[in-house]
Structure formats: structure tokens, C-alpha cells
Amino acid sequence: MTSTQPFETVVEQHGATVLRVCRAVLGPADADDAWSETFLAAMRAYPDLAAGANVEAWLVTIAHRKAIDVVRAAGRRAVPTDRLPDTPAPPAPDGPDPDLAAAVTRLPHRQRQAVAYHYLAGLPHGEVAAILGGSTDAARRAAADGIAALRRTYPPATTRKGDLR
């Protein structure tokens, strides 16, 4: 892939991965906005992207930064206490398992990011470390700890003990 490829093709090829990462890091409520912000920023920078660059890693890096922006903005907003929050619509039958998605959102922030970037986006630990800041070993450890926590708190009903690898 090079930056001479039409941007629409980049969105088609990597849009689903970026959305999965945004959902895992932010939850479903803020994921769509972060996805949109990611591709708006990417569209502006795309003409300057070096030929041969890893477009997927580049997009996940942008999504990571947009997720940080969303988290920071949420920390500055007042939270109303006199009304209940809107509940999200249930996922489509073929969509992600809501219990698993909830288990991922309960992971500590760094583990959630490492799991999203490595297991959902498919980035190698070295690229995850570059996004998160830190060593490859620290990124590997955070991803492994996150997966271990998910296995402890979310064992699928159809999986027998010992089947999780």
C-alpha cells in the first residue's frame, strides 16, 4: 500500500479495524465519533504519507490519539446526576458479544489499549509499544495481562476449562 492509493480504498480496507479498536478502547458510545475524527485527520495527512508506510499502524496511531482526546474531553465535562443516561441499542445478532465488550471496557486502560491494538488491529507488539510509548516487552505484558484477565472474568459458556489458550 502506498499513499497513491485512493483514500476511499484505505477507508474500505481499514475502516472496520479502526472501528473495532475505537470500540475496545472507548466503548460503543464514543467509538463512532473517534472513528470519524480518525479518518478526517488521516484524510488531511494522507497526501504526505510516505510510500510503503504501514497504513494500518498509521491509522491505529491516529485512532489512539483521538481516543486520548475523547477521554480527556470526557474528564472535563460535567456529569448530570438528575437523569439516567441513554442506553445504547442492543447489538445486531451477528455483532460483538455485549458481555465480552463490557469485560474489555473494564480492563485497566493500558491493558485495554494493548489488547485492542494487538488482538483487534493485529499490530505487532513493537508497533503497539510505539503507539503507547514504552518498550515492546511492556506492550507484550500489558496485552498478555489483559487477555489473562478476560479469560478469568469472561469464560465463554461453550468453552471447557483448558480450551482457552
ZAMARGU-4260 file (C-alpha; in steps of 0.2 Angstrom, whole numbers, plus 5000, padded with zeros to 4 digits):
<rodrens>
0) 5000/5000/5000 | 5006/5017/4996 | 4999/5035/4998 | 4995/5035/4979 | 4981/5023/4983
5) 4964/5032/4983 | 4959/5037/5001 | 4942/5029/4999 | 4951/5012/4997 | 4961/5015/5013
10) 4944/5018/5022 | 4936/5002/5015 | 4952/4991/5019 | 4955/4998/5037 | 4938/5006/5042
15) 4932/4990/5051 | 4949/4988/5061 | 4949/5006/5066 | 4931/5005/5072 | 4935/4989/5082
20) 4950/4997/5090 | 4939/5013/5095 | 4925/5002/5102 | 4938/4992/5113 | 4947/5007/5119
25) 4932/5019/5121 | 4916/5009/5122 | 4902/5010/5110 | 4896/5027/5115 | 4911/5037/5109
30) 4918/5025/5096 | 4909/5032/5081 | 4915/5049/5084 | 4933/5044/5087 | 4932/5034/5071
35) 4926/5049/5061 | 4939/5060/5069 | 4952/5047/5065 | 4948/5047/5046 | 4946/5066/5045
40) 4963/5068/5052 | 4970/5054/5041 | 4962/5061/5025 | 4971/5078/5029 | 4988/5069/5032
45) 4987/5056/5019 | 4995/5065/5004 | 5011/5067/5014 | 5011/5048/5020 | 5027/5040/5014
50) 5026/5027/5001 | 5027/5010/5009 | 5021/5015/5026 | 5011/5003/5036 | 4994/5012/5033
55) 4985/5001/5046 | 4998/5005/5060 | 4997/5024/5055 | 4978/5024/5056 | 4978/5015/5073
60) 4991/5028/5080 | 4979/5041/5074 | 4964/5032/5082 | 4974/5031/5098 | 4977/5049/5099
65) 4959/5053/5095 | 4954/5041/5109 | 4965/5050/5121 | 4957/5066/5116 | 4939/5059/5119
70) 4945/5053/5136 | 4952/5070/5141 | 4937/5079/5135 | 4925/5067/5145 | 4935/5071/5160
75) 4932/5090/5158 | 4913/5088/5155 | 4900/5089/5169 | 4890/5073/5173 | 4872/5076/5176
80) 4865/5067/5191 | 4846/5070/5190 | 4843/5059/5175 | 4848/5042/5169 | 4860/5040/5154
85) 4853/5034/5137 | 4856/5016/5135 | 4864/5010/5119 | 4854/5000/5106 | 4857/4981/5108
90) 4870/4975/5095 | 4864/4966/5080 | 4863/4947/5082 | 4879/4945/5072 | 4888/4959/5081
95) 4900/4958/5095 | 4896/4950/5111 | 4890/4963/5123 | 4896/4954/5138 | 4914/4952/5131
100) 4914/4970/5125 | 4909/4975/5143 | 4923/4964/5150 | 4935/4973/5139 | 4930/4990/5144
105) 4933/4985/5162 | 4951/4981/5159 | 4964/4994/5165 | 4967/5007/5152 | 4984/5002/5146
110) 4979/4983/5145 | 4963/4988/5135 | 4973/4998/5123 | 4986/4984/5121 | 4973/4971/5118
115) 4964/4982/5106 | 4979/4986/5096 | 4987/4969/5096 | 4972/4957/5095 | 4959/4968/5086
120) 4970/4978/5075 | 4983/4964/5073 | 4998/4975/5076 | 5014/4968/5082 | 5019/4971/5100
125) 5033/4983/5093 | 5021/4994/5085 | 5009/4994/5100 | 5024/4999/5110 | 5027/5014/5098
130) 5009/5019/5099 | 5008/5018/5118 | 5025/5024/5122 | 5036/5011/5131 | 5045/4995/5127
135) 5040/4980/5117 | 5041/4969/5132 | 5029/4981/5142 | 5017/4981/5127 | 5018/4962/5126
140) 5015/4961/5145 | 5000/4973/5145 | 4992/4963/5131 | 4995/4946/5140 | 4989/4953/5156
145) 4973/4959/5148 | 4969/4943/5139 | 4973/4933/5156 | 4960/4945/5165 | 4947/4942/5151
150) 4949/4924/5152 | 4947/4924/5171 | 4932/4936/5170 | 4924/4931/5154 | 4925/4912/5151
155) 4913/4908/5136 | 4899/4896/5142 | 4903/4884/5127 | 4922/4883/5132 | 4928/4869/5143
160) 4941/4873/5156 | 4958/4871/5147 | 4952/4875/5130 | 4957/4893/5131 | 4975/4895/5125
</rodrens>
